[in-house]
Amino acid sequence: MKYPDFQIDWLRALVAVVDAGSLSAAAPVVHRSQSAVSMQIKKLESALGRAVLLRGPRHMEVTPAGAELLVYARRMLELQSETQNAMFGPELAGRVRLGVPDDYASTYLTPVLRSFAGRYKGVEIELTCEQSTSLIPKIVRGELDLALVSRDKPQRGQLLFQEPLVWVGTAQHEAWRRDPLPIAVYEAGSMARSAVLSSLAARRRPYRIVYHSSSLAGQLAAVESGLAVAVFTRCSVPAHLQVLQNLPAGFDLPKLKSMDVAALRSKVSLRSPAVDAMYEQMVRTLSPA
């Protein structure tokens, strides 16, 4: 019996979609259009004779057959990477001190790290999760090599994409109906905090700060308890919380500008091949196709 040939590009597309969570997010990871990624998945399913992915209400879901194949796909891609390293040069080694805010870590950093780790197993990654306002000075001082940040000024770092800011609450508590508006904010100096307070002042909407925390987890606790509404980056909003839009007249909240998300590198890291590779992976993965 002649078995179908699973082409490496098909398997790479499967891994990318699962790791990134959607066809559109996977496209820049594999340097193809969304339609091309979709076609590769279809070819893989045709060869397998079964579906590997199902389109769910919020993301792509892996079928049992897809989950089984995924294990082998990862192993084959790892073996390919090892082969390339053996044939074309020594494995890259070194350390990368990497910074990222909590709200960008899962959605944006995860696919970067998965792709990077598959190619450069000899590189040690030291991760720091803090707000952009804390990470940027550490890059300037050389305490970090590379960071994914919301930039505080134009031309800071390499612009990758824009991330919307949204108001968030819970449907059962409707804290947005209270007057003054109870809000949870990040620590003083935070760019998100400044955006929230200036937008409310411009709208002349009375508000009261009832909670402040430097962590995303703290903000989530305040919103989930009904204590306050808050402003999150769109990528960090959990499915069980409500993005507050199209509210009844008199309760609408001011629109917020998007954050410019950039890759920022320290001067002391410019001679590091390991940081070069991580920087290139970040730009390649997160820049628009």
BAFI-3210 file (N, C-alpha, C; in Angstrom, 3 decimals, decimal comma, padded with zeros to 6 digits):
// residues 289
n [1|2|3|4|5|6|7|8|9|10|11|12|13|14|15|16|17|18|19|20|21|22|23|24|25|26|27|28|29|30|31|32|33|34|35|36|37|38|39|40|41|42|43|44|45|46|47|48|49|50|51|52|53|54|55|56|57|58|59|60|61|62|63|64|65|66|67|68|69|70|71|72|73|74|75|76|77|78|79|80|81|82|83|84|85|86|87|88|89|90|91|92|93|94|95|96|97|98|99|100|101|102|103|104|105|106|107|108|109|110|111|112|113|114|115|116|117|118|119|120|121|122|123|124|125|126|127|128|129|130|131|132|133|134|135|136|137|138|139|140|141|142|143|144|145|146|147|148|149|150|151|152|153|154|155|156|157|158|159|160|161|162|163|164|165|166|167|168|169|170|171|172|173|174|175|176|177|178|179|180|181|182|183|184|185|186|187|188|189|190|191|192|193|194|195|196|197|198|199|200|201|202|203|204|205|206|207|208|209|210|211|212|213|214|215|216|217|218|219|220|221|222|223|224|225|226|227|228|229|230|231|232|233|234|235|236|237|238|239|240|241|242|243|244|245|246|247|248|249|250|251|252|253|254|255|256|257|258|259|260|261|262|263|264|265|266|267|268|269|270|271|272|273|274|275|276|277|278|279|280|281|282|283|284|285|286|287|288|289]
n.u [000,846|000,563|001,439|000,270|002,214|003,323|003,948|006,579|006,006|003,244|002,979|004,357|002,615|000,384|001,397|001,990|-000,560|-001,881|-000,236|-000,339|-003,061|-004,891|-005,665|-005,004|-003,196|-001,190|-000,162|001,956|003,953|004,784|005,431|003,596|000,524|-002,758|-004,643|-002,983|-001,960|-004,345|-004,880|-002,731|-003,372|-005,736|-004,742|-003,197|-005,190|-006,601|-004,717|-004,477|-007,046|-008,822|-010,217|-008,138|-008,316|-010,843|-013,011|-013,706|-015,946|-014,342|-011,704|-009,347|-009,942|-008,432|-008,745|-009,163|-007,623|-005,963|-004,561|-003,095|-001,496|-000,103|001,856|003,776|004,350|005,671|007,971|009,124|009,701|011,524|013,579|014,250|015,309|017,529|018,994|019,569|021,189|023,332|024,305|024,815|026,219|027,548|025,588|023,740|024,612|024,385|022,976|019,836|018,444|015,303|012,450|008,963|005,624|002,993|000,495|001,074|002,468|001,347|-000,215|001,446|004,232|004,495|004,231|006,587|008,640|008,253|008,856|011,499|012,804|012,616|014,517|016,904|018,263|020,378|020,410|020,003|017,216|016,273|013,642|011,800|008,935|007,259|005,747|005,706|006,769|008,605|010,299|011,484|013,414|015,238|016,200|017,527|019,513|020,941|020,325|018,585|018,403|016,614|013,264|009,705|007,535|005,102|005,515|006,818|007,333|007,404|009,256|010,711|012,439|011,692|008,810|006,126|003,342|-000,028|-001,841|-005,090|-006,673|-009,146|-012,223|-013,245|-015,492|-017,871|-020,776|-022,736|-022,393|-022,300|-020,743|-020,200|-022,423|-022,391|-021,980|-019,758|-017,736|-016,365|-013,006|-010,332|-006,854|-003,523|-000,200|001,175|002,488|002,192|001,491|-001,007|-002,615|-002,359|-003,594|-006,231|-007,066|-006,742|-008,524|-010,996|-011,064|-011,148|-013,651|-015,138|-016,177|-017,162|-015,096|-013,732|-010,880|-010,651|-009,048|-005,735|-003,056|000,017|000,014|-001,389|-002,987|-003,950|-005,570|-007,496|-008,722|-010,002|-011,911|-013,384|-014,575|-016,469|-015,833|-014,849|-014,482|-012,098|-009,231|-007,930|-005,414|-006,468|-005,780|-005,475|-007,886|-009,942|-012,179|-014,475|-015,029|-016,496|-016,260|-016,677|-018,774|-021,020|-022,814|-025,716|-027,247|-025,704|-024,092|-021,930|-018,480|-015,331|-013,561|-010,434|-006,995|-004,911|-002,119|001,267|003,171|006,381|009,617|012,351|015,747|018,809|021,864|024,146|023,803|024,317|026,344|025,778|025,150|023,080|021,094|020,680|019,424|017,078|015,866|015,422|013,644|011,469|010,670|010,082|007,994|005,989|005,551|003,301|002,016]
n.v [-001,208|002,200|004,966|008,331|011,296|013,432|016,627|018,822|021,543|021,536|020,394|022,268|024,430|023,464|023,287|025,984|027,228|026,058|026,891|029,691|030,196|030,917|031,133|033,597|034,684|032,824|033,121|035,198|033,923|031,710|032,978|033,324|033,975|034,287|032,793|031,001|029,510|028,329|026,739|024,927|023,559|022,346|020,622|018,943|017,754|016,460|014,569|013,102|012,254|012,979|015,558|018,039|020,387|022,448|025,160|027,138|029,121|031,216|030,600|028,421|024,947|021,908|018,744|015,291|013,637|015,575|016,398|014,103|013,908|016,274|015,898|014,297|016,035|018,171|016,847|016,162|018,678|019,595|017,754|018,429|020,987|020,348|018,909|020,895|022,580|020,866|020,458|023,001|024,583|025,389|025,026|027,751|029,566|030,998|033,721|035,330|038,133|038,863|040,969|041,530|042,818|041,590|041,365|041,037|038,709|036,018|035,997|037,161|036,743|033,988|032,501|033,466|032,521|029,754|029,224|030,124|028,529|026,050|026,187|027,120|025,609|025,818|028,280|030,234|031,593|034,341|035,562|038,503|039,831|042,704|045,990|048,124|050,654|050,110|048,310|049,661|051,594|049,700|048,486|050,695|051,071|048,780|046,502|044,659|042,764|042,726|043,701|043,479|046,011|048,551|051,443|054,506|056,828|058,306|056,635|055,065|052,151|049,246|049,438|047,179|046,461|047,687|047,841|047,677|049,526|048,732|049,187|047,302|045,125|043,440|041,679|041,001|042,726|045,391|047,761|050,053|051,665|053,190|056,236|058,421|056,965|053,873|052,935|050,724|050,902|050,876|051,242|054,456|056,446|054,568|053,966|053,105|053,842|056,657|057,127|056,349|058,146|060,667|060,478|060,250|062,684|064,435|063,836|064,648|062,947|061,946|060,214|057,644|056,397|053,231|051,101|050,041|048,500|046,941|044,714|042,513|040,446|041,523|043,606|042,097|040,788|042,908|043,693|041,307|040,918|042,850|045,239|047,371|048,993|048,549|049,254|047,357|045,895|044,741|042,113|040,841|040,405|038,272|035,601|035,489|038,020|041,269|043,321|046,689|048,217|050,029|050,912|051,905|055,148|057,915|056,470|055,784|055,153|056,831|056,612|054,990|055,469|053,348|051,302|051,627|048,964|047,746|046,347|046,508|047,120|046,778|048,725|047,406|044,818|044,534|043,108|040,483|037,348|035,628|037,339|038,772|036,776|036,294|038,806|039,069|036,926|037,814|040,166|039,085|037,306|038,895|041,202|042,781|040,823]
n.w [000,000|-000,872|000,916|001,638|000,977|003,376|003,082|004,138|004,323|004,642|007,156|008,652|008,381|009,788|012,441|012,856|012,721|014,888|017,023|016,761|016,789|014,852|011,310|010,138|011,978|011,799|009,266|008,879|010,316|008,839|006,564|004,459|002,610|004,096|002,676|001,361|003,482|004,361|002,136|002,272|004,610|003,798|001,799|003,375|004,947|002,954|002,114|004,445|004,819|006,705|008,802|010,302|011,619|013,053|012,601|015,238|017,405|018,340|017,799|016,095|016,317|017,309|015,890|017,038|015,303|014,240|016,536|017,105|014,806|015,087|017,031|015,713|013,641|014,914|015,801|013,341|012,261|014,148|013,722|011,122|011,573|013,160|011,285|009,384|010,924|011,362|008,775|007,728|009,483|012,806|015,797|017,039|019,966|023,291|025,232|025,682|026,995|027,572|027,370|028,122|028,285|030,469|029,159|026,480|026,324|026,078|023,666|021,651|022,173|022,545|019,971|018,799|020,490|020,263|017,595|017,534|019,495|018,319|016,344|017,479|019,773|021,474|022,665|025,512|027,139|028,969|030,647|031,299|032,720|032,664|032,871|029,956|030,492|032,441|031,186|029,020|030,095|031,095|028,805|027,690|029,623|029,246|030,659|029,738|026,707|024,567|023,847|023,706|023,329|024,208|022,580|023,837|022,541|019,246|016,657|018,381|018,592|016,477|014,718|014,909|014,935|015,530|018,541|019,722|022,388|024,787|026,559|029,368|031,085|033,261|032,355|034,231|036,391|035,537|036,027|034,660|034,717|037,004|038,866|040,247|037,575|038,366|038,217|037,386|037,354|035,930|037,386|038,421|035,805|033,835|030,406|029,509|031,663|031,578|029,116|029,681|031,759|030,556|028,425|029,701|031,037|028,870|027,885|029,954|031,823|034,947|037,271|039,423|040,895|041,997|042,309|041,862|040,134|039,235|037,691|035,192|036,155|038,535|037,581|036,211|038,378|039,656|037,739|037,277|039,752|039,788|040,817|039,354|036,107|033,458|031,373|028,806|026,685|023,510|022,857|025,276|026,525|028,307|027,315|028,888|029,772|029,101|026,310|026,370|024,457|022,302|024,285|026,279|025,654|027,170|028,818|027,377|026,704|026,341|023,203|022,623|021,732|019,716|020,739|019,801|018,994|019,458|018,593|020,639|021,042|022,881|022,933|023,787|022,996|020,337|019,142|019,458|018,181|018,968|019,969|017,648|016,092|017,595|017,485|014,713|014,391|015,903|014,542|012,034|012,642|013,840|012,367|010,027|007,276]
ca.u [000,000|001,320|000,919|000,417|003,407|003,020|005,006|007,021|005,307|001,911|003,141|004,733|001,388|-000,428|002,001|001,866|-001,950|-002,183|000,501|-000,771|-004,471|-005,774|-005,001|-004,447|-002,020|-000,148|000,373|003,298|004,915|005,321|005,742|002,650|-000,764|-003,738|-005,245|-001,996|-001,946|-005,583|-004,724|-001,831|-004,130|-006,659|-003,960|-002,830|-006,396|-006,917|-003,782|-004,774|-008,390|-009,597|-009,997|-007,194|-008,717|-012,223|-013,141|-014,592|-016,527|-013,326|-010,391|-009,282|-009,903|-007,722|-009,487|-008,325|-006,638|-004,997|-003,717|-002,163|-000,539|000,686|003,026|004,761|004,740|006,675|009,201|009,723|010,255|012,719|014,617|014,701|016,156|018,788|019,700|020,085|022,302|024,459|024,810|025,160|026,985|027,370|024,369|023,880|024,593|024,414|021,852|019,047|017,646|014,129|011,396|007,639|004,522|002,130|-000,629|001,544|003,261|000,696|-000,663|002,468|005,558|004,477|004,639|007,986|009,506|008,133|009,618|012,910|013,322|012,728|015,700|018,120|018,135|021,518|020,301|019,281|016,344|015,954|012,454|011,318|007,584|006,934|005,127|006,618|007,437|009,742|011,202|012,224|014,660|016,183|016,854|018,439|020,654|021,632|019,986|017,903|018,907|015,539|011,946|008,494|006,968|004,289|006,529|006,424|007,557|007,590|010,594|011,364|012,471|011,127|007,362|005,654|001,904|-000,780|-002,720|-006,162|-007,054|-010,606|-012,825|-013,671|-016,270|-018,643|-022,181|-023,609|-022,248|-022,578|-020,103|-020,175|-023,611|-022,214|-021,526|-018,741|-017,338|-015,256|-012,030|-009,086|-005,790|-002,152|000,559|001,491|003,491|001,793|000,910|-002,429|-003,255|-002,422|-004,596|-007,547|-007,404|-006,871|-009,739|-012,136|-011,047|-011,593|-015,091|-015,725|-016,901|-016,673|-014,591|-013,047|-009,961|-010,947|-008,095|-004,620|-002,136|000,989|-000,073|-002,617|-003,804|-004,643|-006,632|-008,544|-009,443|-010,878|-013,029|-014,194|-015,326|-017,467|-015,371|-014,553|-014,165|-010,681|-008,815|-006,969|-005,098|-007,492|-005,291|-005,433|-009,227|-010,433|-013,470|-015,602|-015,271|-017,239|-015,703|-017,762|-019,039|-022,447|-023,552|-026,869|-026,947|-025,373|-023,115|-020,858|-017,143|-014,534|-012,699|-009,027|-006,060|-004,169|-000,728|002,281|003,974|007,676|010,756|013,353|016,998|019,827|023,102|025,176|023,526|024,443|027,351|025,365|024,419|021,855|020,100|020,357|018,468|015,798|015,298|014,910|012,472|010,368|010,209|009,502|006,758|004,957|005,273|002,228|002,478]
ca.v [000,000|003,436|005,976|009,708|012,017|014,656|017,589|019,552|022,827|021,284|020,168|023,558|025,232|022,932|023,713|027,442|027,579|025,633|027,741|031,083|030,253|031,223|031,174|034,925|034,871|031,890|033,501|035,807|032,994|030,849|033,861|033,087|034,634|033,483|031,839|029,952|028,641|027,558|025,726|023,896|022,747|021,528|019,558|018,007|017,006|015,584|013,451|012,312|011,696|013,425|016,953|018,242|021,614|022,901|026,578|027,355|030,462|032,230|030,196|027,131|023,827|020,759|017,484|014,204|013,249|016,664|016,367|012,985|014,266|017,410|015,381|013,887|017,223|018,901|016,061|016,255|020,017|019,646|016,981|019,238|022,046|019,730|018,563|022,136|023,026|019,955|020,582|024,355|025,350|025,034|025,515|029,039|029,485|032,296|034,072|036,496|038,696|039,304|041,573|041,632|043,032|040,421|041,254|040,633|037,482|034,808|036,115|037,538|036,177|032,522|031,988|033,829|031,615|028,402|029,159|030,319|027,378|024,932|026,355|027,444|024,940|026,141|029,641|030,368|032,772|034,849|036,374|039,454|040,319|043,947|046,985|048,743|051,794|049,571|047,606|050,583|052,043|048,585|048,365|051,833|050,848|047,554|045,416|043,707|042,801|042,892|043,745|043,796|047,065|049,655|052,488|055,744|057,979|057,903|056,235|054,208|050,759|048,825|049,274|045,889|046,517|048,506|047,042|048,524|049,540|048,614|049,170|045,947|044,967|042,199|041,910|040,839|043,795|046,667|048,846|051,241|052,487|053,941|057,609|058,458|055,689|053,232|052,397|050,096|051,411|050,446|052,125|055,789|056,416|053,627|054,596|052,791|054,682|058,026|057,155|056,261|059,364|061,805|060,317|060,560|064,125|065,090|063,593|065,206|061,863|061,791|058,883|057,454|055,258|052,374|049,993|050,133|047,376|046,914|043,443|042,182|039,612|042,409|044,281|041,100|040,549|044,059|043,665|040,101|041,064|043,899|046,417|048,487|048,708|048,787|049,294|046,312|045,686|043,828|040,735|040,267|040,308|036,888|035,396|035,639|039,430|041,990|044,558|047,650|049,039|050,172|051,027|052,818|056,580|058,489|055,618|055,415|055,455|057,447|055,741|055,083|055,245|052,092|051,365|051,213|047,889|047,758|045,570|047,471|046,400|047,569|048,928|046,446|043,507|044,606|042,158|039,137|036,592|035,070|038,424|039,013|035,759|036,507|040,037|038,748|036,071|038,644|041,032|038,229|036,691|039,835|042,274|042,436|040,155]
ca.w [000,000|-000,946|001,833|001,146|001,395|004,114|002,775|005,321|004,384|005,187|008,592|009,242|008,441|010,887|013,702|012,966|013,008|016,261|017,957|016,653|017,143|013,726|010,007|009,891|012,840|011,368|007,955|008,928|010,915|007,776|005,427|003,364|002,795|004,825|001,738|001,101|004,668|004,300|001,092|002,774|005,574|003,010|001,172|004,433|005,309|001,831|002,155|005,637|004,710|007,864|009,185|011,400|012,299|012,929|012,929|016,371|017,473|018,630|017,342|015,437|017,247|016,776|015,968|017,572|014,293|014,155|017,731|016,954|013,767|015,551|017,753|014,710|012,873|015,697|015,784|012,005|012,109|014,986|013,038|009,986|012,102|013,555|010,045|008,802|011,756|011,152|007,419|007,305|010,450|014,212|016,433|017,712|021,424|023,941|026,100|025,308|028,091|026,816|028,179|027,498|029,223|030,690|028,230|025,159|026,411|025,572|022,277|020,683|022,411|022,454|018,651|018,546|021,229|019,738|016,351|017,849|020,230|017,402|015,494|018,228|021,073|022,312|023,192|026,788|027,163|030,308|030,387|032,303|032,411|033,351|032,014|028,991|031,120|033,203|030,286|028,154|030,745|031,239|027,505|027,557|030,524|028,881|031,578|028,877|025,331|023,590|024,478|022,945|024,167|023,687|022,614|024,509|021,668|017,850|016,228|019,378|018,187|015,185|014,822|014,424|014,672|016,485|019,401|020,259|023,803|024,896|027,886|029,707|032,313|033,337|032,028|035,395|037,382|034,880|036,769|033,813|035,000|038,244|038,755|039,191|037,005|039,101|037,280|037,825|036,487|036,203|038,263|037,913|034,752|032,800|029,226|029,484|032,678|031,057|028,053|030,309|032,499|029,638|027,623|030,564|031,282|027,642|027,771|031,175|032,497|036,323|037,554|040,702|040,889|043,150|042,372|040,929|040,232|038,143|036,974|034,481|037,044|039,467|036,841|035,970|039,634|039,915|036,791|037,492|041,001|039,637|041,531|038,463|034,707|033,218|029,973|028,475|025,275|022,974|022,843|026,618|027,104|028,370|026,649|029,813|030,068|028,068|025,750|026,550|023,279|022,002|025,542|026,189|025,612|028,470|029,507|026,465|027,184|025,256|022,412|022,987|020,643|019,751|021,157|018,832|019,585|018,777|019,088|021,101|021,305|023,562|022,184|024,211|022,412|018,884|018,671|019,871|017,157|019,550|019,998|016,238|015,649|018,270|016,934|013,378|014,545|016,409|013,457|010,980|013,107|014,289|011,402|009,092|006,059]
c.u [000,878|000,669|001,126|001,681|002,981|004,172|005,313|006,317|003,892|001,994|003,520|003,500|000,500|000,104|001,810|000,444|-002,307|-001,502|-000,006|-002,261|-005,422|-004,964|-004,317|-003,195|-000,872|000,545|001,751|004,359|005,573|005,583|004,875|001,372|-001,695|-004,361|-004,285|-001,902|-003,183|-005,484|-003,795|-002,539|-005,093|-005,930|-003,547|-004,025|-006,793|-006,010|-004,076|-006,122|-009,287|-009,288|-008,989|-007,552|-010,187|-012,278|-014,175|-015,116|-015,482|-011,941|-010,477|-009,171|-009,247|-008,579|-008,593|-007,259|-005,552|-004,039|-002,682|-001,075|000,390|001,955|004,131|005,255|005,827|008,013|009,910|010,347|011,514|013,875|015,158|015,645|017,520|019,630|020,327|021,274|023,544|025,104|025,368|025,884|026,701|026,102|024,650|023,775|024,637|023,192|021,169|018,224|016,476|013,063|010,092|006,610|003,651|001,095|-000,202|002,164|002,596|000,402|000,488|003,827|005,585|004,858|006,077|008,912|009,440|008,942|011,113|013,508|013,483|013,981|016,987|018,037|019,281|021,468|019,461|018,481|015,989|014,838|012,075|009,953|007,270|006,240|006,172|007,402|008,604|010,770|012,067|013,484|015,693|016,902|017,893|019,690|021,442|021,359|019,175|018,470|017,833|014,207|010,865|007,706|005,932|005,193|005,966|006,645|007,738|009,055|011,329|011,301|011,881|009,630|006,941|004,174|001,262|-001,766|-003,797|-006,275|-008,580|-011,024|-013,408|-014,443|-016,937|-020,120|-023,067|-023,516|-022,561|-022,021|-020,079|-021,384|-023,406|-021,656|-021,032|-018,328|-016,190|-014,279|-010,865|-008,005|-004,455|-001,450|000,827|002,624|003,154|001,150|-000,584|-003,189|-003,406|-003,492|-006,008|-007,944|-007,582|-008,138|-010,987|-012,219|-011,552|-013,094|-015,859|-016,624|-016,344|-016,210|-013,942|-012,146|-010,201|-009,921|-006,952|-003,626|-001,192|000,868|-001,408|-003,547|-004,583|-005,785|-007,802|-009,373|-010,424|-012,103|-013,948|-015,054|-016,446|-017,077|-015,232|-014,572|-012,683|-010,432|-007,718|-006,558|-006,056|-007,054|-005,364|-006,804|-009,685|-011,840|-014,650|-015,874|-015,881|-016,462|-016,842|-017,871|-020,542|-023,284|-024,732|-026,436|-026,726|-024,334|-021,927|-019,506|-016,292|-013,698|-011,240|-008,147|-005,372|-002,739|000,170|003,182|005,251|008,644|011,864|014,596|018,026|021,088|024,138|024,980|023,827|025,484|026,995|024,606|023,107|020,749|019,708|019,255|017,104|015,102|014,689|013,659|011,253|009,784|009,501|008,139|005,639|004,690|004,150|002,782|002,526]
c.v [001,254|004,505|007,376|010,350|013,312|015,647|018,450|020,899|022,672|021,143|021,463|024,458|024,778|023,414|025,214|027,857|027,220|026,559|029,173|031,257|030,551|031,213|032,517|035,159|033,972|032,348|034,159|034,883|032,141|031,631|033,552|033,869|033,710|032,430|030,695|028,984|027,749|026,437|024,600|022,968|021,821|020,366|018,503|017,141|016,041|014,357|012,519|011,619|012,071|014,890|017,022|019,480|021,900|024,364|026,743|028,774|031,551|031,864|028,858|026,021|022,630|019,508|016,421|013,744|014,317|016,671|015,254|013,320|015,369|016,958|015,009|015,083|018,002|018,158|016,170|017,629|020,185|018,908|017,748|020,339|021,510|019,395|019,803|022,660|022,176|020,173|021,959|025,187|024,935|025,666|026,816|028,849|030,895|032,498|035,319|036,917|039,434|039,853|041,672|041,957|041,774|040,257|040,892|039,241|036,303|034,902|036,309|036,887|034,661|032,010|032,338|032,819|030,197|028,241|029,246|029,078|026,165|024,985|026,498|026,883|025,288|027,526|029,638|031,672|033,119|035,874|037,241|039,973|041,531|044,880|047,635|049,899|051,367|048,925|048,559|051,122|050,929|048,304|049,475|051,634|049,582|046,393|044,331|043,848|043,208|042,900|044,035|044,779|047,893|050,881|053,801|056,983|057,484|057,575|055,385|052,761|050,523|048,585|047,951|045,922|047,461|047,623|047,956|048,425|049,529|048,667|047,778|045,955|043,604|042,508|041,868|041,990|045,177|047,863|050,145|052,147|053,405|055,335|058,064|057,045|055,084|052,590|051,751|050,513|050,774|051,519|053,477|055,702|055,482|054,367|054,330|053,650|056,112|058,152|057,153|057,597|060,566|061,705|060,639|062,062|064,884|064,947|064,230|064,185|061,722|060,358|058,860|056,232|054,443|051,259|050,294|049,014|047,415|045,667|043,277|041,363|040,469|043,151|043,332|040,873|041,681|044,037|042,483|040,198|042,099|045,188|047,625|048,024|049,038|048,873|048,262|046,456|044,617|042,366|040,066|040,092|038,851|036,786|035,669|037,093|040,128|043,224|045,566|048,576|049,035|050,169|051,981|054,281|057,099|057,691|055,272|055,905|055,981|056,415|056,022|054,824|053,894|052,343|050,934|050,184|047,737|046,772|046,565|046,711|047,321|047,679|047,867|045,073|043,445|043,644|040,711|038,435|036,008|036,115|038,801|038,070|035,963|037,752|039,775|037,880|036,880|039,517|040,217|037,677|037,709|040,988|041,840|041,812|041,148]
c.w [000,000|-000,070|001,264|001,713|002,095|003,909|003,997|005,450|004,936|006,705|009,311|009,368|009,591|012,229|013,908|013,331|014,446|017,261|017,954|016,970|016,012|012,434|009,775|010,720|012,406|010,089|008,032|009,499|009,832|006,487|004,205|003,639|003,562|003,920|001,426|002,268|004,675|003,278|001,548|003,767|004,827|002,329|002,188|004,822|004,195|001,828|003,326|005,536|005,860|008,152|010,330|012,218|012,044|013,340|014,035|016,395|017,697|018,116|016,630|016,483|016,562|016,953|016,609|016,586|014,165|015,330|017,637|015,929|014,235|016,267|016,770|013,892|013,604|015,665|014,436|011,777|012,952|014,320|011,829|010,449|012,509|012,327|009,417|009,590|011,511|009,788|007,089|008,358|011,869|014,790|017,170|019,218|021,986|024,808|025,571|026,515|027,454|027,749|027,406|028,572|029,327|029,586|026,812|025,150|025,726|024,081|021,295|020,922|022,228|021,061|018,289|019,213|020,689|018,457|016,627|018,512|019,331|016,548|016,298|019,647|022,024|022,932|024,470|026,769|028,602|030,157|031,580|031,857|033,281|032,365|031,106|029,605|032,003|032,281|029,462|028,834|030,904|029,928|027,339|028,407|030,183|029,813|030,875|027,459|024,335|024,314|023,446|023,791|023,427|023,743|023,127|023,674|020,231|017,561|017,264|018,899|016,800|015,347|014,185|014,052|015,687|017,238|020,000|021,780|023,873|026,355|028,152|031,032|032,335|033,134|033,265|036,397|036,815|035,661|035,984|034,020|036,204|037,973|040,137|038,755|037,819|038,117|038,021|036,847|036,868|037,040|037,602|036,903|033,620|031,635|029,133|030,492|032,173|029,984|028,636|030,935|031,569|028,800|028,438|030,852|030,061|027,457|028,935|031,866|033,916|036,581|038,941|040,584|042,153|043,314|041,416|041,222|039,041|037,284|036,268|035,369|038,030|038,807|036,589|037,219|039,917|039,018|037,063|038,749|040,894|040,319|040,610|037,010|034,533|031,720|029,767|027,014|024,760|023,043|024,198|027,256|027,130|027,781|027,570|030,203|028,857|027,617|025,708|025,350|023,007|023,280|025,372|026,232|027,030|029,224|028,609|026,991|026,032|024,511|022,736|021,766|020,806|020,211|019,999|019,498|018,770|019,402|019,408|021,543|021,956|022,708|022,533|023,575|020,914|018,318|019,024|018,756|017,686|019,587|018,572|015,772|016,287|017,726|015,557|013,446|014,995|015,285|012,374|011,389|013,326|013,334|010,473|007,835|004,893]
res [m|k|y|p|d|f|q|i|d|w|l|r|a|l|v|a|v|v|d|a|g|s|l|s|a|a|a|p|v|v|h|r|s|q|s|a|v|s|m|q|i|k|k|l|e|s|a|l|g|r|a|v|l|l|r|g|p|r|h|m|e|v|t|p|a|g|a|e|l|l|v|y|a|r|r|m|l|e|l|q|s|e|t|q|n|a|m|f|g|p|e|l|a|g|r|v|r|l|g|v|p|d|d|y|a|s|t|y|l|t|p|v|l|r|s|f|a|g|r|y|k|g|v|e|i|e|l|t|c|e|q|s|t|s|l|i|p|k|i|v|r|g|e|l|d|l|a|l|v|s|r|d|k|p|q|r|g|q|l|l|f|q|e|p|l|v|w|v|g|t|a|q|h|e|a|w|r|r|d|p|l|p|i|a|v|y|e|a|g|s|m|a|r|s|a|v|l|s|s|l|a|a|r|r|r|p|y|r|i|v|y|h|s|s|s|l|a|g|q|l|a|a|v|e|s|g|l|a|v|a|v|f|t|r|c|s|v|p|a|h|l|q|v|l|q|n|l|p|a|g|f|d|l|p|k|l|k|s|m|d|v|a|a|l|r|s|k|v|s|l|r|s|p|a|v|d|a|m|y|e|q|m|v|r|t|l|s|p|a]
***
